[in-house]
């Protein structure tokens, strides 16, 4: 590992790209890119790039003994026990193992070995931070693989300023989350300073799309998959499932169980319900963004406890990508839907073949751990209930229910949210979107959902990262000038 005394470390992860790396180094040649040797995420476009290789820091390089094998740490010292204990006791660590390949999980399936690996990763992170002494660490997205997740937690425990690009309501823009929050011109502070933000054409175009027909608002990545022919669709599903046909079979078995429990829309007419949208797992939006509610069963049980006394039912809708993308039996075991059904008598499942907007419009509210459906519900004039770290950062609308300590407080907030007139809900969230836009990073102009693609989305995220790093560097220089 190279020994530098740098002001900034940057975690690119899956966003790593040769052009982006070179642009960042042009901003500041002293930037170093932190990565994991246990689970490297950088793209193949960087293989053999000398400039990147000279600038990368693999903080856990000393733990890799052979492919898919992790050895005990050789790091001596750095025994900051409070930090080590806080990392080891993190509730998400066991679940993050589900994101490793089957071979990695099999080699380290022993609980004692996993405890040892957590300790070893923590020690390596402590050593790296002590040697590099970064003033700030920038994460291009929330880490959701075990090694970099631990690295970020160590940075936060050491009170190193961590700046993370997080999902915003606009899919081509990101917020900048800063811990600990200072007085600099960062996203956290900037959002509060833009009260009464000005009207923006791109924001209005985005709002109009979300409020229109679902075929217009449908996420572009869902459209892309659905446009594939049967053969290409099958090959895509095999590829994302690691070329393991048995996972497709398991997915179809789970889909069959869901369909057997589904209720026709006609039977839902006249029902007073909250629709619960499930999310694809394991993904960042639930792990770690879900916090305690990373597991949908926790969400549904608490929500049911809160609203059943109000005579409100729940209608659960599965994420379509659960059966179109990588299928994970650990997060969707065969009895998953039956377990949900057994939580209470007034829980129903929606037909996946029916479009979701009419389900939202006929509901008294919409719930999800995180996700874009929360915004879509608000723009349809329906309350939204968020259980995790949702993208509507800074939104204080009464119709957005979040941050509750128990089912009693959740029930009270839902009652207040349901009482809001639909037109007031829409007006308030539209005002929030125009206000929040100036606190985001990325391209100013919205090209429209129909013109969006994965490549264009990546380019937008690269742009957002560059803008955020420029701001952080500018603020760091200003700090140095104030305190020579």
Secondary structure, DSSP 4 states (H G I P E B T S, - for coil): ------SEEEE-GGG--HHHHHHHHHH-TT-EEEE-STT----GGGTT-HHHHHHEEETTGGGEEETTEEPPP---S---HHHHHHHHT-TTHHHHGGGS-HHHHHHT-SHHHHHHHHHHHHHHHHHHHHHH--SEEEESS---SHHHHHHHHHHHHTT-EEEEEEE-SSTT-EEEEEES--SSS-HHHHHHTTTTPPP-HHHHHHHHHHHS-HHHHS-HHHHHHHTS-HHHHHHHHHHHTTT-HHHHHHHHHHHHHHHHHEE-GGGGTT--EEEEE---SSSTTTTTTTGGGGSHHHHHHHHHHHHGGGT-EEEEE--THHHHS---TTTS-TTHHHHHHTT-TTEEEE-TTS-HHHHHHTSSEEEESSSTHHHHHHHTT-EEEE-S--S-TT---TTEE---SSHHHHHHHHHHHHTS-HHHHHHHHHHHHHHHHTT-BS-SS---GGG--HHHHHHHHHHHHHHHHHHHHHHHHHHHHH--
